[in-house]
Amino acid sequence: MPEKAPALNGCSMSQLSSRNLKVLETIIDEYIATALPVSSKAVARHSSLGLSPASIRNCMAELTELGLLEQPHTSAGRIPTNQAFRIYIDSLLQLQPPNQQTITSIFKLIDNEELDINEVFRRAAGIVAEHCHQVSMLLTPQRKSSRWSGIGFTPVGSCKVLAVLALEGGLMETRLINTGTDFHADELIRFGNYLNAHFKGMTLFTARQAILKELSNAGRHLQALTLGVQTVDSVHEERELFVDGTSAIFEQVEFANLKSAREMFAFLAERNRLLELLDAALTNSSVQVSFYDESNGLPGCSMVSSTYGNSNTACGVVSILGPSRMNYSLVMPVISCISGALTRILQARA
């Protein structure tokens, strides 16, 4: 029977000798590169410890007892567990940030004032997928949590007004409102000026509450406030979710068989499950790595995420999803680079 690693929770750096740490690092690097169980001979060949395969086997046995390695087949080498990957990421990983030329080219592709903000998000998701060779996901900010930047109204026919609501970060909402009344253009300009003077800078949620409070004693501003609340109420709650790089699934050994590939595509098609993963990532401001198993429906997978936002508030997240053995030294700096670029773009457009 394959050897199964005992579940010893809380294994930390303090429990590992420098020799065992080096063996663990070598095994993880080899596993990331080959997707194959790593033998003691391979560790001896690629580490700088100068130990015999027998000595390395002893180290591997100790790491297995600590729950950091497991043996998938009787005669095979070892593969790292999620707990091992966590130690590797937190303490052993050497990041490989993109060079300045790459960073400059990334900024040029997305930092363009002529681009609609959703096109910026779409391009960013594509860049992450291209550079990381994994499935990328980008969750845009919730409209209701976005801040009011400006509103304007234009008459477009009998008893109809086109409302244009600009939000912080370059987001834009347009709505056609049936008013029941014909308004002159100068009246609509006055309505817009009044609303902007009183509600600019508020989140849409806060602005709506304030408008409803004002409506109770609106007086001569009743029509302006009514148009304002109609516009805000029509802003949809649903966030945009951009997914790119799904073709990378076929490049991964983990999804080589049709069943596993089909399960991964089915997971990516379930918007609510993706939103659960990304919403969980919104609670952390730094680049984070989450590991999954059968209970999540993503055995052997991990997600690297980083939030972006404006006004010191995280409002969106950019992530990649792939096998646990992904190249974290490359992936994490790319995610950090893109999230930082999106934050700067939103702040510049505020």
JOSUL-V817153 format. One record per residue. RES is the residue in one small letter. PSI is psi in radians with two decimals (NA if undefined). OMEGA is omega in degrees with one decimal (NA if undefined). Layout:
BEGIN
res->RES psi->PSI omega->OMEGA
res->RES psi->PSI omega->OMEGA
END
This chain:
BEGIN
res->m psi->2.54 omega->176.6
res->p psi->2.52 omega->179.5
res->e psi->2.27 omega->-178.5
res->k psi->2.28 omega->-179.1
res->a psi->2.34 omega->176.4
res->p psi->2.62 omega->-178.8
res->a psi->1.48 omega->175.9
res->l psi->1.78 omega->-176.2
res->n psi->2.66 omega->173.4
res->g psi->0.29 omega->175.3
res->c psi->2.28 omega->-176.0
res->s psi->3.06 omega->179.7
res->m psi->-0.62 omega->-176.0
res->s psi->-0.35 omega->-179.9
res->q psi->-0.08 omega->-173.9
res->l psi->2.31 omega->173.9
res->s psi->2.84 omega->178.5
res->s psi->-0.59 omega->179.2
res->r psi->-0.78 omega->179.3
res->n psi->-0.63 omega->177.2
res->l psi->-0.74 omega->179.9
res->k psi->-0.71 omega->177.2
res->v psi->-0.77 omega->179.7
res->l psi->-0.79 omega->179.3
res->e psi->-0.76 omega->180.0
res->t psi->-0.75 omega->179.8
res->i psi->-0.78 omega->-178.7
res->i psi->-0.76 omega->177.8
res->d psi->-0.74 omega->179.3
res->e psi->-0.71 omega->-179.3
res->y psi->-0.69 omega->176.0
res->i psi->-0.70 omega->-176.5
res->a psi->-0.60 omega->-170.7
res->t psi->-0.38 omega->-175.1
res->a psi->0.33 omega->-178.6
res->l psi->2.61 omega->173.0
res->p psi->2.48 omega->-172.3
res->v psi->2.25 omega->-178.8
res->s psi->2.90 omega->177.7
res->s psi->-0.61 omega->177.5
res->k psi->-0.70 omega->178.6
res->a psi->-0.69 omega->178.3
res->v psi->-0.76 omega->178.8
res->a psi->-0.65 omega->-177.5
res->r psi->-0.62 omega->-172.0
res->h psi->-0.20 omega->177.3
res->s psi->2.89 omega->179.6
res->s psi->0.35 omega->-174.9
res->l psi->-0.44 omega->-177.9
res->g psi->0.46 omega->-179.3
res->l psi->2.72 omega->175.8
res->s psi->2.77 omega->175.6
res->p psi->-0.60 omega->179.5
res->a psi->-0.78 omega->178.5
res->s psi->-0.69 omega->-179.9
res->i psi->-0.62 omega->176.7
res->r psi->-0.65 omega->176.8
res->n psi->-0.75 omega->177.2
res->c psi->-0.76 omega->-178.5
res->m psi->-0.61 omega->177.2
res->a psi->-0.71 omega->178.4
res->e psi->-0.73 omega->179.3
res->l psi->-0.59 omega->177.6
res->t psi->-0.73 omega->178.6
res->e psi->-0.52 omega->179.2
res->l psi->-0.01 omega->178.7
res->g psi->0.29 omega->-177.8
res->l psi->-0.31 omega->176.8
res->l psi->2.70 omega->171.2
res->e psi->2.77 omega->-176.4
res->q psi->1.82 omega->-174.0
res->p psi->-0.47 omega->179.8
res->h psi->2.71 omega->-175.1
res->t psi->-0.76 omega->-174.5
res->s psi->0.10 omega->-174.8
res->a psi->3.01 omega->172.6
res->g psi->-2.78 omega->-177.2
res->r psi->2.73 omega->171.8
res->i psi->2.61 omega->-178.5
res->p psi->2.59 omega->174.7
res->t psi->3.02 omega->176.4
res->n psi->-0.61 omega->178.8
res->q psi->-0.63 omega->177.7
res->a psi->-0.75 omega->177.9
res->f psi->-0.62 omega->179.2
res->r psi->-0.79 omega->177.2
res->i psi->-0.72 omega->-179.9
res->y psi->-0.83 omega->-177.7
res->i psi->-0.74 omega->-175.1
res->d psi->-0.50 omega->-169.0
res->s psi->-0.38 omega->-172.3
res->l psi->-0.35 omega->-171.9
res->l psi->2.35 omega->173.5
res->q psi->1.94 omega->-174.8
res->l psi->2.62 omega->177.5
res->q psi->1.42 omega->-177.3
res->p psi->2.63 omega->175.3
res->p psi->2.58 omega->176.9
res->n psi->2.95 omega->-174.5
res->q psi->-0.62 omega->179.0
res->q psi->-0.73 omega->178.7
res->t psi->-0.76 omega->179.1
res->i psi->-0.77 omega->179.6
res->t psi->-0.75 omega->-179.1
res->s psi->-0.63 omega->176.8
res->i psi->-0.82 omega->-179.8
res->f psi->-0.70 omega->-179.3
res->k psi->-0.59 omega->-177.8
res->l psi->-0.53 omega->-175.3
res->i psi->-0.41 omega->-177.1
res->d psi->1.28 omega->-177.1
res->n psi->2.04 omega->-175.9
res->e psi->-0.37 omega->-179.1
res->e psi->-0.24 omega->-178.7
res->l psi->2.36 omega->168.3
res->d psi->2.53 omega->-174.3
res->i psi->-0.58 omega->177.8
res->n psi->-0.55 omega->175.4
res->e psi->-0.60 omega->174.4
res->v psi->-0.82 omega->179.6
res->f psi->-0.76 omega->-179.0
res->r psi->-0.77 omega->179.7
res->r psi->-0.69 omega->-179.5
res->a psi->-0.74 omega->178.1
res->a psi->-0.69 omega->178.4
res->g psi->-0.68 omega->179.8
res->i psi->-0.75 omega->178.8
res->v psi->-0.81 omega->-179.7
res->a psi->-0.73 omega->-177.9
res->e psi->-0.76 omega->-175.6
res->h psi->-0.50 omega->-176.7
res->c psi->-0.25 omega->-178.8
res->h psi->0.70 omega->177.6
res->q psi->3.03 omega->174.8
res->v psi->2.24 omega->178.3
res->s psi->2.61 omega->176.9
res->m psi->2.37 omega->178.4
res->l psi->2.10 omega->179.6
res->l psi->2.17 omega->-178.3
res->t psi->2.87 omega->-179.4
res->p psi->2.65 omega->171.8
res->q psi->2.35 omega->179.5
res->r psi->-0.69 omega->-176.0
res->k psi->-0.41 omega->179.4
res->s psi->-0.07 omega->178.0
res->s psi->2.69 omega->-177.0
res->r psi->2.48 omega->179.5
res->w psi->2.14 omega->177.8
res->s psi->-0.59 omega->178.6
res->g psi->2.65 omega->178.5
res->i psi->2.55 omega->177.5
res->g psi->2.68 omega->-178.3
res->f psi->2.51 omega->178.8
res->t psi->2.28 omega->176.0
res->p psi->2.36 omega->-177.3
res->v psi->0.22 omega->179.2
res->g psi->-3.02 omega->-178.2
res->s psi->2.02 omega->176.2
res->c psi->0.56 omega->178.1
res->k psi->2.46 omega->-179.8
res->v psi->2.36 omega->173.2
res->l psi->2.07 omega->178.2
res->a psi->2.29 omega->176.7
res->v psi->2.02 omega->-178.0
res->l psi->2.00 omega->177.1
res->a psi->2.34 omega->-179.0
res->l psi->2.72 omega->178.4
res->e psi->2.38 omega->179.8
res->g psi->0.04 omega->177.3
res->g psi->0.04 omega->176.7
res->l psi->2.56 omega->-176.2
res->m psi->2.40 omega->175.6
res->e psi->2.32 omega->175.1
res->t psi->2.40 omega->-179.0
res->r psi->2.43 omega->174.0
res->l psi->2.12 omega->-175.3
res->i psi->2.24 omega->172.0
res->n psi->1.99 omega->-171.1
res->t psi->-0.42 omega->-174.6
res->g psi->-0.03 omega->-179.2
res->t psi->2.50 omega->173.8
res->d psi->2.17 omega->178.5
res->f psi->2.47 omega->173.0
res->h psi->2.72 omega->-177.8
res->a psi->-0.69 omega->-178.3
res->d psi->-0.56 omega->175.1
res->e psi->-0.75 omega->-178.4
res->l psi->-0.62 omega->175.7
res->i psi->-0.73 omega->179.7
res->r psi->-0.69 omega->178.0
res->f psi->-0.81 omega->-179.3
res->g psi->-0.76 omega->179.6
res->n psi->-0.72 omega->179.8
res->y psi->-0.83 omega->-178.2
res->l psi->-0.74 omega->179.7
res->n psi->-0.66 omega->-179.0
res->a psi->-0.53 omega->-174.1
res->h psi->-0.44 omega->-169.5
res->f psi->-0.05 omega->178.3
res->k psi->2.37 omega->179.7
res->g psi->-0.29 omega->177.4
res->m psi->2.68 omega->168.8
res->t psi->2.77 omega->-179.6
res->l psi->-0.63 omega->178.5
res->f psi->-0.84 omega->-179.5
res->t psi->-0.70 omega->179.6
res->a psi->-0.72 omega->179.6
res->r psi->-0.77 omega->179.3
res->q psi->-0.72 omega->-178.9
res->a psi->-0.69 omega->179.4
res->i psi->-0.78 omega->179.8
res->l psi->-0.64 omega->178.2
res->k psi->-0.72 omega->-180.0
res->e psi->-0.54 omega->-177.3
res->l psi->-0.49 omega->-177.7
res->s psi->-0.45 omega->176.0
res->n psi->0.88 omega->-170.1
res->a psi->-0.67 omega->-177.7
res->g psi->-2.25 omega->-174.8
res->r psi->-0.17 omega->178.8
res->h psi->0.20 omega->-176.6
res->l psi->-0.81 omega->-175.7
res->q psi->-0.72 omega->178.8
res->a psi->-0.79 omega->-178.6
res->l psi->-0.66 omega->178.9
res->t psi->-0.77 omega->176.8
res->l psi->-0.67 omega->-179.5
res->g psi->-0.83 omega->-178.2
res->v psi->-0.57 omega->176.1
res->q psi->-0.68 omega->179.5
res->t psi->-0.84 omega->-178.0
res->v psi->-0.74 omega->-178.5
res->d psi->-0.43 omega->-177.4
res->s psi->-0.11 omega->178.1
res->v psi->2.16 omega->-174.7
res->h psi->2.59 omega->-179.6
res->e psi->-0.51 omega->-170.6
res->e psi->2.32 omega->177.5
res->r psi->2.63 omega->174.6
res->e psi->2.46 omega->175.8
res->l psi->1.96 omega->179.7
res->f psi->2.21 omega->177.9
res->v psi->2.28 omega->-177.8
res->d psi->2.85 omega->173.7
res->g psi->0.36 omega->-178.3
res->t psi->-0.39 omega->177.8
res->s psi->-0.35 omega->179.2
res->a psi->-0.36 omega->178.7
res->i psi->-0.70 omega->-176.9
res->f psi->-0.23 omega->-179.5
res->e psi->-0.14 omega->-175.5
res->q psi->2.33 omega->178.7
res->v psi->-0.61 omega->-177.2
res->e psi->-0.41 omega->-178.2
res->f psi->0.49 omega->-176.7
res->a psi->-0.58 omega->179.1
res->n psi->2.67 omega->-172.6
res->l psi->-0.64 omega->-177.4
res->k psi->-0.85 omega->-178.1
res->s psi->-0.68 omega->178.2
res->a psi->-0.73 omega->179.9
res->r psi->-0.69 omega->178.8
res->e psi->-0.68 omega->179.2
res->m psi->-0.76 omega->178.1
res->f psi->-0.66 omega->178.2
res->a psi->-0.69 omega->178.2
res->f psi->-0.79 omega->-178.4
res->l psi->-0.37 omega->179.7
res->a psi->-0.21 omega->-178.8
res->e psi->1.66 omega->-175.1
res->r psi->-0.75 omega->-176.6
res->n psi->-0.66 omega->179.8
res->r psi->-0.66 omega->177.1
res->l psi->-0.72 omega->179.7
res->l psi->-0.62 omega->177.1
res->e psi->-0.78 omega->179.3
res->l psi->-0.80 omega->-174.6
res->l psi->-0.62 omega->176.4
res->d psi->-0.65 omega->177.3
res->a psi->-0.61 omega->-179.8
res->a psi->-0.39 omega->-178.3
res->l psi->-0.27 omega->-176.5
res->t psi->-0.10 omega->-176.7
res->n psi->2.30 omega->-175.2
res->s psi->-0.30 omega->-177.4
res->s psi->3.00 omega->175.1
res->v psi->2.23 omega->-176.4
res->q psi->2.69 omega->178.5
res->v psi->2.21 omega->178.4
res->s psi->2.40 omega->-179.8
res->f psi->2.55 omega->-176.0
res->y psi->2.84 omega->178.3
res->d psi->-2.83 omega->-177.0
res->e psi->-0.58 omega->-178.1
res->s psi->-0.45 omega->177.8
res->n psi->-0.12 omega->-175.3
res->g psi->0.22 omega->-178.4
res->l psi->1.05 omega->-179.0
res->p psi->2.35 omega->178.1
res->g psi->0.32 omega->-178.3
res->c psi->2.79 omega->174.8
res->s psi->2.86 omega->178.7
res->m psi->2.28 omega->175.3
res->v psi->2.22 omega->-173.0
res->s psi->2.68 omega->170.9
res->s psi->2.43 omega->-179.0
res->t psi->2.79 omega->172.2
res->y psi->2.85 omega->-179.4
res->g psi->-2.82 omega->177.9
res->n psi->2.85 omega->-179.0
res->s psi->0.70 omega->178.2
res->n psi->0.41 omega->-179.9
res->t psi->2.23 omega->175.6
res->a psi->2.16 omega->-178.2
res->c psi->-0.13 omega->178.2
res->g psi->2.98 omega->-178.1
res->v psi->2.49 omega->175.4
res->v psi->2.35 omega->-172.0
res->s psi->2.83 omega->164.3
res->i psi->2.60 omega->-178.8
res->l psi->2.25 omega->-178.6
res->g psi->-2.94 omega->179.7
res->p psi->2.64 omega->179.1
res->s psi->-0.41 omega->-178.1
res->r psi->0.38 omega->179.2
res->m psi->2.83 omega->-177.6
res->n psi->1.50 omega->-174.6
res->y psi->-0.56 omega->-178.5
res->s psi->-0.51 omega->177.1
res->l psi->-0.76 omega->-171.2
res->v psi->-0.80 omega->-174.3
res->m psi->-0.74 omega->176.6
res->p psi->-0.59 omega->178.5
res->v psi->-0.79 omega->178.4
res->i psi->-0.76 omega->179.6
res->s psi->-0.72 omega->-179.9
res->c psi->-0.81 omega->-177.9
res->i psi->-0.75 omega->-179.7
res->s psi->-0.68 omega->176.9
res->g psi->-0.70 omega->179.0
res->a psi->-0.73 omega->179.7
res->l psi->-0.67 omega->177.5
res->t psi->-0.78 omega->-180.0
res->r psi->-0.67 omega->179.7
res->i psi->-0.79 omega->179.7
res->l psi->-0.71 omega->179.3
res->q psi->-0.67 omega->179.7
res->a psi->-0.50 omega->-178.0
res->r psi->0.01 omega->-176.8
res->a psi->NA omega->NA
END
